[in-house]
Amino acid sequence: MYRRFWLSIVWLFLIPLYYSVTLTSATIPGNATKSLWKISKQKIKFVIDEFTNTKIPSEAKNLSGQELIDYINTHQTLWKAGMNKFNSYSDHVKYGLLGVYNMKQMMDENKNLQPIQQDISYIPESFDARKRWPECASLKNIRDQSSCGSCWAIAAVEAMSDRICIMSKGKLQVTLSADDLISCCKTCGFGCYGGMPMAAWKYWASNGIVTGSNYTNHAGCRPYPFPPCEHHNNKTHYEPCKHDLYPTPKCNRKCDKNYPKSYKADKYYGKKVYYVDNDVESIQKEIMAMGPVEASFNVYSDFLQYTGGIYKHVAGSMGGGHAVKLLGWGIDQGVPYWLAANSWNTDWGEDGYFRIIRGIDECGIESGIIAGIPKRTTKSEFHEINKFPIE
């Protein structure tokens, strides 16, 4: 209570300062922009301090079912939890969707990286890659991993597809195949039973990945082999998920018979892959300059109950590592967040997306960021994109 009192005093000081800078922005736009950015960062820091190092009571770690949902909804107001069909599934299947291996190794590797420096001097309060590059259809695509622990592969090919489109100014509208990655990358892990995100990006650079849409569209060289299903809610758009994990498909280095290209000719390659430094500004600059990234984080059982809002771990036990696509950020009622695309279809969360608190490395979300640069096949195919104006 004492801390919140001083927080309110600080806000009373910052609000008039914020508007005084805003009023002078017409006469000194450069200085005003920088001042506004600094003030915004100060406000965010005060909010973040409220959520840093919060302790989860021991009794809350073992909650499940309706007790877990009630606890979440009564002990915080950032996000809402709800009952879902997945509560009746076994832990083997429920947590089988969380297919990221070696989360700790990823975080350790990230500590020793040499970060890529993006030449961006101003970071806006909010950013959404879908609005920045509306010509790229892949940015709006929410996939469904079905009953397969392929999140590590899906998040990777989503970000790769986005970056190919962005670098080609919308000329190359491709959907890279998650099936090609989970079935043919032998160094990536165990396919439907989990894998390593960085290995997926390295495979893109060394072996290339063919195209392939989701199961429903059945387009491209190697479409996804598993149908969408209802994961974590009581909606009825899809059939219930099967109560076991699918086996990893066999690697088939041939395109579907009706696809016009050969498997080899359909390959897209990465030029360079890398970890992004695990601080907020580096991640923001990477997304602004190059497009969405793949993020991995630790998932607790409360995340499975998410229906909307800004997620922060409140209760429940550890489930496993999960990979998603990070495509933007914003602030809602003073709370900073990341915008992420999940792979549990559009019925889950906020139409397939979710928001997670930004700036405190919540569940490790800022410690395992991976990205890469597509390899051009012709001199005119791609353009330099590391200096974009902010719209």
C-alpha positions as CSV (number, residue, x, y, z in Angstrom):
1,M,0.0,0.0,0.0
2,Y,2.9,2.3,0.9
3,R,4.5,1.7,-2.5
4,R,1.3,2.3,-4.4
5,F,0.9,5.7,-2.6
6,W,4.2,6.8,-3.9
7,L,3.4,5.5,-7.3
8,S,0.3,7.7,-7.4
9,I,2.4,10.7,-6.4
10,V,4.9,10.0,-9.3
11,W,2.0,9.8,-11.7
12,L,0.7,13.2,-10.6
13,F,4.1,14.7,-11.4
14,L,4.4,12.9,-14.8
15,I,1.0,13.6,-16.3
16,P,1.4,17.4,-16.5
17,L,4.9,17.0,-17.7
18,Y,3.7,14.6,-20.4
19,Y,1.1,17.2,-21.7
20,S,3.6,20.1,-21.5
21,V,5.9,18.2,-23.9
22,T,3.0,17.3,-26.1
23,L,1.9,20.9,-26.5
24,T,5.4,22.0,-27.6
25,S,5.8,19.1,-30.1
26,A,4.5,21.3,-33.0
27,T,7.4,23.7,-32.6
28,I,10.2,21.4,-31.7
29,P,9.2,18.0,-33.0
30,G,12.6,16.3,-32.7
31,N,13.1,17.2,-29.1
32,A,9.5,16.6,-28.2
33,T,9.6,13.1,-29.7
34,K,12.7,12.2,-27.7
35,S,11.2,13.7,-24.5
36,L,7.9,11.8,-24.9
37,W,9.8,8.6,-25.5
38,K,11.9,9.1,-22.3
39,I,8.7,10.0,-20.3
40,S,6.9,6.9,-21.6
41,K,9.9,4.7,-20.6
42,Q,9.8,6.3,-17.1
43,K,6.1,5.5,-16.7
44,I,6.6,2.0,-17.9
45,K,9.4,1.5,-15.4
46,F,7.2,2.5,-12.5
47,V,4.5,0.1,-13.6
48,I,7.0,-2.8,-14.2
49,D,8.5,-2.3,-10.7
50,E,5.1,-3.3,-9.3
51,F,5.2,-6.7,-11.0
52,T,8.9,-7.5,-10.6
53,N,9.8,-10.4,-8.3
54,T,6.3,-11.1,-7.3
55,K,6.0,-14.4,-5.3
56,I,3.6,-17.2,-6.1
57,P,2.2,-18.6,-2.8
58,S,2.9,-22.3,-2.4
59,E,-0.7,-23.2,-2.1
60,A,-1.4,-21.6,-5.4
61,K,1.1,-23.7,-7.3
62,N,-0.9,-26.9,-7.0
63,L,-4.3,-25.5,-7.9
64,S,-6.2,-27.0,-10.9
65,G,-9.7,-26.9,-12.5
66,Q,-12.2,-24.4,-11.3
67,E,-10.2,-23.6,-8.2
68,L,-7.3,-22.5,-10.4
69,I,-9.6,-20.3,-12.5
70,D,-11.3,-18.7,-9.4
71,Y,-7.9,-18.0,-7.9
72,I,-6.7,-16.3,-11.1
73,N,-9.8,-14.2,-11.5
74,T,-9.9,-13.0,-7.9
75,H,-6.2,-12.3,-7.3
76,Q,-5.4,-10.1,-10.2
77,T,-7.1,-8.0,-12.9
78,L,-4.6,-8.1,-15.8
79,W,-6.2,-11.1,-17.5
80,K,-9.1,-13.5,-17.4
81,A,-9.2,-17.2,-17.1
82,G,-12.0,-19.6,-18.1
83,M,-12.9,-23.3,-18.1
84,N,-12.1,-25.3,-21.2
85,K,-12.3,-28.7,-22.7
86,F,-8.6,-29.4,-22.2
87,N,-9.1,-29.7,-18.4
88,S,-10.2,-33.3,-19.0
89,Y,-7.2,-34.2,-21.0
90,S,-4.2,-36.1,-19.6
91,D,-1.0,-34.2,-18.7
92,H,0.8,-36.2,-21.5
93,V,-1.4,-34.6,-24.2
94,K,-2.0,-31.3,-22.5
95,Y,1.6,-30.5,-22.0
96,G,2.6,-32.4,-25.2
97,L,1.7,-29.2,-27.1
98,L,4.6,-27.5,-25.3
99,G,7.3,-28.7,-27.5
100,V,10.4,-26.6,-26.8
101,Y,13.4,-28.6,-25.6
102,N,16.4,-27.1,-23.7
103,M,14.9,-23.8,-22.6
104,K,17.7,-23.3,-20.1
105,Q,20.3,-24.0,-22.8
106,M,18.6,-21.4,-25.0
107,M,18.8,-18.8,-22.3
108,D,22.4,-19.5,-21.5
109,E,23.4,-19.2,-25.2
110,N,21.6,-15.9,-25.3
111,K,23.7,-14.5,-22.5
112,N,26.9,-15.0,-24.5
113,L,25.6,-13.6,-27.9
114,Q,26.9,-10.7,-29.9
115,P,23.7,-8.8,-30.6
116,I,22.7,-7.5,-34.0
117,Q,22.5,-3.7,-33.8
118,Q,19.5,-2.1,-35.7
119,D,19.8,1.5,-36.7
120,I,16.6,2.8,-35.1
121,S,16.6,5.9,-32.9
122,Y,12.9,6.0,-31.9
123,I,10.7,3.2,-30.6
124,P,6.9,4.0,-30.7
125,E,4.6,3.2,-27.7
126,S,2.8,0.6,-29.8
127,F,3.7,-1.4,-32.9
128,D,1.8,-4.1,-34.8
129,A,3.6,-5.9,-37.7
130,R,0.2,-6.6,-39.3
131,K,-0.5,-2.9,-39.6
132,R,3.1,-2.0,-40.6
133,W,3.2,-4.5,-43.5
134,P,-0.5,-5.0,-44.5
135,E,0.6,-6.4,-47.9
136,C,1.9,-9.6,-46.2
137,A,-1.0,-12.1,-45.7
138,S,1.1,-14.4,-43.6
139,L,1.3,-11.9,-40.8
140,K,-2.4,-12.5,-40.2
141,N,-2.3,-16.3,-40.3
142,I,-3.0,-18.2,-37.1
143,R,-2.0,-21.9,-37.5
144,D,-3.1,-24.9,-35.5
145,Q,-0.5,-27.4,-34.4
146,S,-3.3,-29.9,-33.6
147,S,-2.3,-32.8,-31.3
148,C,1.4,-32.4,-32.1
149,G,4.2,-30.7,-30.1
150,S,5.3,-28.8,-33.2
151,C,5.1,-25.2,-31.7
152,W,8.9,-24.9,-32.1
153,A,8.5,-25.5,-35.9
154,I,5.3,-23.6,-36.5
155,A,6.5,-20.4,-34.8
156,A,9.8,-20.6,-36.8
157,V,8.2,-21.0,-40.2
158,E,5.6,-18.3,-39.5
159,A,8.3,-15.7,-38.7
160,M,10.4,-16.9,-41.7
161,S,7.4,-16.6,-44.0
162,D,6.7,-13.1,-42.7
163,R,10.3,-12.0,-43.3
164,I,10.4,-13.3,-46.8
165,C,7.3,-11.3,-47.6
166,I,8.6,-8.2,-45.8
167,M,12.0,-8.2,-47.5
168,S,10.4,-8.7,-51.0
169,K,7.9,-5.8,-50.4
170,G,5.0,-8.2,-50.7
171,K,6.1,-9.8,-53.9
172,L,6.9,-13.2,-52.3
173,Q,3.7,-14.4,-50.5
174,V,4.9,-17.7,-49.2
175,T,3.8,-20.0,-46.4
176,L,6.7,-22.2,-45.4
177,S,5.9,-25.8,-44.4
178,A,6.0,-26.9,-40.7
179,D,5.6,-30.5,-42.0
180,D,8.9,-30.3,-43.9
181,L,10.6,-29.1,-40.8
182,I,9.2,-31.5,-38.2
183,S,9.5,-34.5,-40.4
184,C,12.9,-33.9,-42.2
185,C,15.0,-32.0,-39.7
186,K,16.8,-34.8,-37.9
187,T,18.9,-32.4,-35.8
188,C,15.9,-30.4,-34.6
189,G,14.7,-32.9,-32.0
190,F,11.8,-35.2,-32.0
191,G,9.2,-33.8,-34.4
192,C,5.7,-34.0,-32.7
193,Y,7.4,-34.8,-29.4
194,G,9.3,-31.5,-29.3
195,G,12.2,-29.7,-30.8
196,M,14.7,-26.9,-30.6
197,P,13.9,-23.5,-32.2
198,M,17.4,-22.5,-33.0
199,A,18.0,-25.9,-34.7
200,A,15.0,-25.1,-36.9
201,W,16.4,-21.8,-38.0
202,K,19.8,-23.4,-38.7
203,Y,18.1,-26.0,-40.8
204,W,16.4,-23.2,-42.8
205,A,19.9,-21.8,-43.6
206,S,21.6,-25.1,-44.4
207,N,18.9,-27.2,-46.0
208,G,16.1,-24.8,-46.9
209,I,12.3,-25.3,-46.3
210,V,9.6,-25.9,-48.9
211,T,6.1,-24.3,-48.9
212,G,3.1,-25.8,-47.2
213,S,-0.2,-24.3,-45.9
214,N,-2.3,-25.5,-43.0
215,Y,-4.4,-28.7,-43.2
216,T,-7.6,-27.0,-44.3
217,N,-6.2,-25.0,-47.3
218,H,-4.0,-27.9,-48.4
219,A,-1.8,-25.7,-50.5
220,G,1.9,-25.7,-51.3
221,C,4.5,-28.4,-51.6
222,R,4.1,-30.1,-48.1
223,P,0.8,-29.0,-46.4
224,Y,0.4,-29.6,-42.6
225,P,-0.8,-33.2,-42.1
226,F,-3.0,-32.8,-39.0
227,P,-6.5,-31.2,-38.8
228,P,-7.3,-28.2,-36.6
229,C,-9.1,-29.1,-33.3
230,E,-10.5,-27.6,-30.2
231,H,-7.7,-27.1,-27.7
232,H,-8.6,-24.9,-24.7
233,N,-12.1,-23.6,-24.9
234,N,-15.8,-24.6,-25.1
235,K,-16.4,-23.3,-28.7
236,T,-17.5,-25.8,-31.3
237,H,-15.8,-24.6,-34.5
238,Y,-13.6,-27.7,-34.7
239,E,-13.7,-31.4,-33.7
240,P,-12.2,-32.2,-30.2
241,C,-8.5,-32.8,-30.2
242,K,-7.5,-36.5,-30.2
243,H,-6.5,-37.7,-26.7
244,D,-3.0,-38.6,-27.7
245,L,-0.2,-37.0,-29.6
246,Y,0.2,-37.8,-33.3
247,P,3.4,-39.6,-34.3
248,T,5.9,-37.6,-36.2
249,P,5.3,-37.9,-40.0
250,K,7.8,-39.6,-42.1
251,C,10.1,-37.3,-44.2
252,N,8.9,-37.2,-47.7
253,R,11.1,-35.2,-50.0
254,K,8.5,-34.9,-52.7
255,C,5.8,-32.3,-53.2
256,D,2.1,-33.2,-53.4
257,K,1.3,-34.6,-56.8
258,N,-0.9,-31.7,-57.9
259,Y,1.8,-29.1,-56.9
260,P,3.6,-27.7,-60.0
261,K,7.1,-27.4,-58.6
262,S,9.6,-30.0,-57.6
263,Y,10.7,-30.4,-53.9
264,K,14.2,-29.0,-54.6
265,A,12.9,-26.1,-56.7
266,D,10.4,-25.1,-54.0
267,K,13.0,-24.5,-51.3
268,Y,13.5,-21.2,-49.5
269,Y,16.7,-20.6,-47.6
270,G,17.9,-18.4,-44.7
271,K,21.1,-16.3,-45.1
272,K,21.8,-15.8,-41.5
273,V,20.2,-16.8,-38.2
274,Y,20.9,-15.4,-34.7
275,Y,19.6,-14.8,-31.2
276,V,18.4,-11.4,-30.4
277,D,19.8,-9.7,-27.3
278,N,17.5,-10.2,-24.3
279,D,16.5,-6.6,-23.6
280,V,13.3,-5.0,-24.6
281,E,14.7,-2.3,-26.9
282,S,16.8,-4.8,-28.9
283,I,13.7,-7.0,-29.4
284,Q,11.6,-4.0,-30.4
285,K,14.2,-2.8,-32.9
286,E,14.5,-6.2,-34.4
287,I,10.8,-6.5,-35.0
288,M,10.5,-3.0,-36.4
289,A,13.4,-3.4,-38.8
290,M,13.1,-7.0,-39.9
291,G,9.7,-8.4,-38.9
292,P,8.3,-10.9,-36.3
293,V,10.6,-13.2,-34.3
294,E,10.3,-16.6,-32.6
295,A,10.0,-16.4,-28.8
296,S,10.2,-19.3,-26.4
297,F,8.9,-19.2,-22.8
298,N,8.0,-21.4,-19.8
299,V,4.3,-22.3,-19.7
300,Y,2.5,-22.9,-16.4
301,S,-1.0,-24.4,-16.1
302,D,-2.6,-21.0,-15.6
303,F,-1.6,-20.0,-19.2
304,L,-3.8,-22.8,-20.5
305,Q,-6.8,-21.1,-18.9
306,Y,-6.1,-17.8,-20.7
307,T,-9.1,-16.1,-22.4
308,G,-7.9,-12.5,-22.8
309,G,-6.0,-9.6,-21.3
310,I,-2.3,-9.2,-20.4
311,Y,-1.0,-12.5,-19.1
312,K,1.3,-12.8,-16.1
313,H,1.9,-16.0,-14.2
314,V,-0.4,-16.1,-11.2
315,A,-0.8,-19.7,-10.1
316,G,-0.4,-23.3,-11.2
317,S,2.4,-25.7,-11.9
318,M,5.1,-25.7,-14.6
319,G,4.1,-27.5,-17.8
320,G,6.9,-27.1,-20.3
321,G,8.5,-24.8,-22.9
322,H,6.4,-23.3,-25.7
323,A,7.3,-21.3,-28.8
324,V,5.2,-18.5,-30.4
325,K,5.6,-15.7,-32.9
326,L,6.2,-12.2,-31.4
327,L,4.9,-9.5,-33.7
328,G,4.4,-6.3,-31.7
329,W,3.8,-4.5,-28.4
330,G,1.7,-1.9,-26.8
331,I,0.4,-0.5,-23.5
332,D,-3.0,-1.1,-22.0
333,Q,-4.2,0.9,-19.0
334,G,-0.5,1.7,-18.2
335,V,0.7,-1.9,-18.4
336,P,3.2,-2.7,-21.2
337,Y,2.8,-5.9,-23.1
338,W,4.1,-8.0,-26.0
339,L,1.7,-9.2,-28.8
340,A,2.1,-12.8,-29.7
341,A,0.5,-15.3,-32.1
342,N,-0.1,-18.7,-30.7
343,S,-0.6,-22.0,-32.7
344,W,-3.9,-23.2,-31.1
345,N,-6.3,-21.9,-33.8
346,T,-8.4,-18.7,-33.8
347,D,-10.8,-20.0,-31.1
348,W,-8.1,-19.7,-28.4
349,G,-7.3,-16.5,-26.5
350,E,-7.8,-13.2,-28.3
351,D,-8.7,-14.7,-31.8
352,G,-5.6,-16.9,-31.7
353,Y,-3.3,-14.1,-30.2
354,F,-2.4,-13.3,-26.7
355,R,-0.7,-10.5,-24.8
356,I,2.0,-11.0,-22.1
357,I,3.5,-8.4,-19.8
358,R,6.6,-6.8,-21.2
359,G,9.8,-5.7,-19.5
360,I,10.3,-8.3,-16.7
361,D,11.2,-11.3,-18.9
362,E,7.9,-12.9,-17.8
363,C,8.3,-16.7,-17.9
364,G,11.5,-16.2,-19.9
365,I,9.7,-14.6,-22.9
366,E,12.6,-12.1,-23.5
367,S,15.4,-14.6,-23.1
368,G,15.0,-16.9,-26.0
369,I,14.3,-14.6,-29.0
370,I,15.5,-16.1,-32.4
371,A,15.4,-14.4,-35.8
372,G,17.1,-14.7,-39.2
373,I,17.5,-13.1,-42.6
374,P,16.1,-14.7,-45.8
375,K,18.5,-15.6,-48.6
376,R,17.8,-13.8,-51.9
377,T,17.7,-15.9,-55.1
378,T,17.9,-13.0,-57.4
379,K,19.6,-9.5,-57.0
380,S,16.3,-7.7,-57.3
381,E,14.2,-10.0,-55.1
382,F,14.8,-8.4,-51.7
383,H,15.5,-4.9,-50.6
384,E,17.2,-3.4,-47.6
385,I,14.7,-3.0,-44.7
386,N,16.7,-1.9,-41.7
387,K,15.7,1.7,-41.9
388,F,11.9,2.0,-41.9
389,P,9.9,5.2,-41.2
390,I,7.4,4.9,-38.5
391,E,3.8,5.5,-39.7
